[in-house]
Amino acid sequence: VGALDRAHHFKGVPYLLRALAQLPSSDAMALLVGDGDLRPSLAQLAADLGIADRVRFAGARSHDELGAYYAAADVAVLPSFPPESFGLVLSEAMACGTPVVASLHASLDEACGDAAIRVDPLDAGSIASGIRGRRATRSSSSSAPASSRRGGAVTIMARRYHTGGSRPR
């Protein structure tokens, strides 16, 4: 997420949080990268859904820092809807080898084609299923031993942490 402000409401973060609530608590967390005036309401929604302990707000980050976040992710999720114009985060995530889940919104075809699991951005169940599917793909193709992986993060920037490696700042 580049911004968590009203101008970027179409990124679909509330739907992502609802999807996270449908995933097992031991299995997934969300790391939202970005900041803006919607952050307090998103934090409140996470609390209302009982997932506040599974949602981290990383705040605004420089473009140079984003690669570490993408590379550490189990999956990057963009459940956006119009007026999303391209979905650059999907291209950036894929360039870092991170599987992606994207909405069925037509403009995202240009960013990810058939490389993404496509989901209904207004259906938390669809988003949760896409996350489960992409995380399974990443887990089965990862060269990291299973013992070095713990519950991954999901989000428009979802990250996994390696128990022995460095964490994105």
Solvent accessible surface area in square Angstrom, and as a share of the most:
residue,aa,sasa,rsa
1,V,3,0.02
2,G,65,0.63
3,A,18,0.14
4,L,3,0.02
5,D,38,0.20
6,R,159,0.58
7,A,72,0.56
8,H,65,0.29
9,H,101,0.45
10,F,25,0.10
11,K,26,0.11
12,G,1,0.01
13,V,7,0.04
14,P,42,0.27
15,Y,61,0.23
16,L,0,0.00
17,L,0,0.00
18,R,94,0.34
19,A,0,0.00
20,L,0,0.00
21,A,40,0.31
22,Q,97,0.43
23,L,6,0.03
24,P,76,0.48
25,S,81,0.53
26,S,101,0.65
27,D,48,0.25
28,A,3,0.02
29,M,28,0.13
30,A,0,0.00
31,L,9,0.04
32,L,0,0.00
33,V,3,0.02
34,G,2,0.02
35,D,61,0.32
36,G,28,0.27
37,D,77,0.40
38,L,31,0.16
39,R,76,0.28
40,P,94,0.59
41,S,63,0.41
42,L,8,0.04
43,A,41,0.32
44,Q,102,0.46
45,L,32,0.16
46,A,2,0.01
47,A,52,0.41
48,D,102,0.53
49,L,59,0.30
50,G,59,0.57
51,I,4,0.02
52,A,52,0.40
53,D,102,0.53
54,R,22,0.08
55,V,9,0.05
56,R,113,0.41
57,F,41,0.17
58,A,17,0.13
59,G,10,0.10
60,A,74,0.57
61,R,87,0.32
62,S,59,0.38
63,H,130,0.58
64,D,137,0.71
65,E,66,0.29
66,L,27,0.14
67,G,30,0.29
68,A,59,0.46
69,Y,3,0.01
70,Y,3,0.01
71,A,50,0.39
72,A,13,0.10
73,A,0,0.00
74,D,1,0.00
75,V,0,0.00
76,A,1,0.00
77,V,1,0.00
78,L,0,0.00
79,P,0,0.00
80,S,0,0.00
81,F,42,0.18
82,P,84,0.53
83,P,89,0.56
84,E,11,0.05
85,S,90,0.58
86,F,75,0.31
87,G,3,0.03
88,L,105,0.52
89,V,23,0.13
90,L,1,0.00
91,S,34,0.22
92,E,34,0.15
93,A,0,0.00
94,M,56,0.25
95,A,90,0.69
96,C,50,0.30
97,G,53,0.51
98,T,2,0.01
99,P,23,0.14
100,V,1,0.00
101,V,0,0.00
102,A,0,0.00
103,S,0,0.00
104,L,112,0.56
105,H,35,0.16
106,A,73,0.57
107,S,25,0.16
108,L,0,0.00
109,D,72,0.37
110,E,136,0.61
111,A,10,0.08
112,C,9,0.05
113,G,35,0.34
114,D,143,0.74
115,A,52,0.40
116,A,9,0.07
117,I,53,0.27
118,R,58,0.21
119,V,4,0.03
120,D,57,0.30
121,P,17,0.11
122,L,108,0.54
123,D,64,0.33
124,A,15,0.11
125,G,27,0.26
126,S,29,0.19
127,I,0,0.00
128,A,0,0.00
129,S,60,0.39
130,G,3,0.03
131,I,1,0.00
132,R,110,0.40
133,G,28,0.27
134,R,36,0.13
135,R,28,0.10
136,A,61,0.48
137,T,61,0.36
138,R,26,0.10
139,S,59,0.38
140,S,97,0.63
141,S,86,0.55
142,S,31,0.20
143,S,118,0.76
144,A,29,0.22
145,P,87,0.55
146,A,86,0.67
147,S,103,0.66
148,S,26,0.17
149,R,40,0.15
150,R,110,0.40
151,G,31,0.30
152,G,0,0.00
153,A,0,0.00
154,V,0,0.00
155,T,0,0.00
156,I,1,0.00
157,M,3,0.01
158,A,0,0.00
159,R,0,0.00
160,R,15,0.05
161,Y,34,0.13
162,H,46,0.21
163,T,86,0.50
164,G,79,0.76
165,G,42,0.41
166,S,105,0.68
167,R,134,0.49
168,P,21,0.13
169,R,212,0.77
